[in-house]
Amino acid sequence: MTESLQSAPGPFFGDFGGQFVPEALMAALDQLTDAYDKARLDPSFYAEIDRLGREYSGRPSIVTEVLRFAKHAGGARVFLKREDLNHTGSHKINNVLGQALLTKRIGKTRVIAETGAGQHGVATATAAALMDLECVVYMGEEDTERQALNVARMKLLGATVVPVKTGSRTLRDAINEAYRDWVANVDTTNYVFGTAAGPHPFPAMVRDFQRVIGLEAREQMLAMGGLPDAVLACVGGGSNAIGIFDAFLDDSQVRLIGCEAAGDGVETGRHASAIGGGRPGVLHGSKSYVLQDADGQTTESHSISAGLDYPGVGPQHAWLADLGRAEYWAVTDVEAMEAFRLLCRTEGILPAIESAHALAGAIKLGKELGEDATLLVNLSGRGDKDVESAARYFDMLPESHS
Amino acid sequence: MSALTDRLDEIKAEGRAALIGYLPVGYPSVEGSIEAMEVMVEAGVDIVEIGLPYSDPVLDGPVIQFAAEQALANGTRIADVFPAATAVAATGAPALVMSYFNPMLQYGVDRFAQDLRSAGGVGVITPDLTPDSGAEWIAAADAHGLDKIFLVAPSSTTERLHLTVNATTGFVYAASLMGVTGERATVGDAAESLVRNTRAAGAPRVCVGLGVTTGAHAAQVARYADGVIVGSALVRCLTENESLDAGLAALRVKVQELAAGVRAVRVRGETL
């Protein structure tokens, strides 16, 4: 029997991962790793996470078969794992509840977070309110403009939102600024990282907090007739994707497809497909695929989706891509928005634009495989935050707004 | 032993601490930055730390971020660091490079070490690479005879101080405070005890950086460290003056102030 790929512990995933950070942060990462290793073995820790899942965020999330949408996907059976129905509207809550509990365990009183679309920032602000932690969220200035509603949500929840004006003014710069805060305030502060990237222990720890998605979905699919032929999820940093993939990693007959944001198309250079259009490098504390120039300077990513607009990707995805266990597809803005429109019109479900990239992957794969295929899509978030962007894209705003 | 340690030991024999000055290559231009490095040496900097601009400098504050961003926007390349090292070496001052890891990795860690050595550089400071993650770099630096300067911080545990001291050659870079580069009103209280603990872990030479801004700061740090590292306060001389000439004049005055600082107090020798 081949070795299980599930829940690989890090710090390395093949050649990827590791800890490439300033010495000033090493003690904090060691402390976090130790605390997580202890918590992981403590039944009361996961009992508390399970309780919060049940009684606070609404787990298990349901699986919905989307019959009308499926007609546009070659007639394949299409099932959605409804992380959009979680409290705060996305899978991000799964991770932040775990990390906020861990923050309490290590006795820190302040959390910082980075956010792109605002979903992780909202989730962190929510967990901080629930657990009485001071919360500061770094967000690229460009993102604060395109996700103004989520900025207000974070403020309503008691968080301080710091618009980051350096560099590309998006998620990458928000992470840089969060690191700078952490270096200066590590005594009191824990960094609640939003995706399965960054230095060890984050890629493995965030994956572990998100793997509930795949554990539930695998059981739900078996109860509804059997394992799917493929599991699809959008990939920015890749936490929702690794969360749903993990439970299926050892089911070799199940294809795993990560849908990266191709923006205007990978060939145009204006995209956010780190695996599809980048090469191995070190960014934000770990080795993985990175969009970069010949000198290793990070290049700007482009996507209509703020949550996928990131030039890196989690190291476990880089490893799964190199192993050939998962495929990574490039989905353009146009393809994602068409899938977004279709799900709204055929099912009455407004997806996050991020998740619409996975829906576009399902349309393509369904057309390839036809009606005998069964596809499971992680609907990682809902689209309320995207109403204005989508309305602008489809030219539905009154003139004064466009 | 190396050209760097020889120089540090000569300076110690003069009864003072070394002044180590940082400037990023490529700001305001490659030529302008090299001229500024030469001016620093003329005005009293003993060792030059040449910054290689990087797009995601997580350990740098606003002044150095700004200069690095401008340098990259002006088209500065990795290869520009080598003529800068040659020019610094020609002044007689040891030339160090400070670089985040990814540019070195993409250039090829071994090739980077070889080209820097050929250009006259003597070592590299790696702000986001610790010895635990640095095997490839350590092998390349050793193969080409470059000093590997790793950092310690006030948060470093005793175990990590030993790990870092054992892997470091040249000098250990002690970060005076928990934070990023930038000017401060005072030098952190943590610096002196960190230097003491780093020496206790076996480091023969420890230099202090982060936040050193004035001649008085330099004099204070010179009492207990082998070298005083100044970055943002020097870079600001260039960023806040419109013309390069005015910037160089301000730089000269600032270096003279700092050079007087490291000479103000005689080091008490090995008793620390």
Interface residues (C-beta under 8 A of the other chain):
Chain A: G18 Q19 F20 V21 P22 E23 A24 L25 M26 A27 A28 D30 T166 G167 R172 N176 Y179 R180 V183 A184 N185 V186 D187 G281 V282 L283 H284 G285 V290 Q292 A294 D295 G296 Q297 T298
Chain B: Y54 S55 D56 P57 V58 L59 G61 Q65 E69 L72 R77 I78 F101 N102 P103 M104 L105 Q106 Y107 P127 D128 L129 T130 D132 S133 F150 L151 V152 A153 P154 S155 S156 T157 R160 T164 A175 M178 G179 V180
